[in-house]
């Protein structure tokens, strides 16, 4: 029941639709719901595309600045990454020139969702991408949600972090946070060839660009503010991985002057 809410943000919508399509949250039962009574929030909710993913008589209008997509097989989808990138650069920069860091972040998010899925259930749960472009502020928000086991959870499932903990005496996820961001986890245990540690460091490097207003990562019980370079241990862990960032206009007008090859 969200009829009385007074605040609604795009990341909330992404987490809600992802949760409703994950059996560990719904326990296999059906559900009912509504939309905000507040007209502004109702407009955001309607235009998000949420109604396309539930059984309802409501229809979500088509929008050039909004995209909600759910992937069943954890596959990397370059076409969706391209479409999501174009929404952002058109809304935030006013052109269609490719912005390579944004496209590569989306590809890395999809790849990480696949790499850090539960080894026994790989491909069994969705990842979700919600893109919302505010035409007034020219800020485009991106929410990427994977409600699998989370990055630290997948490494523990493989026994990777448990073996490191035996060697170092560390046992909490936040103890491994810096190594995760720097891509050092794979080098600590060379026999774990599956864990390369390349995706997250690339995302961290791109997050520092001025075009990104905010950039947050939550996985298991650790919250990262990638813009500020800080981390925090959460009291309530999240079974999965969630990335949220905002793209916004800057004084630099030479975005994406890299040719069309980035989208091929």
Beta strands, then each sheet from edge to edge (+ up, - down):
strand 1: 66-71
strand 2: 127-133
strand 3: 140-146
strand 4: 212-225
strand 5: 230-247
sheet 1: 1+ 2- 3+ 5- 4+
end
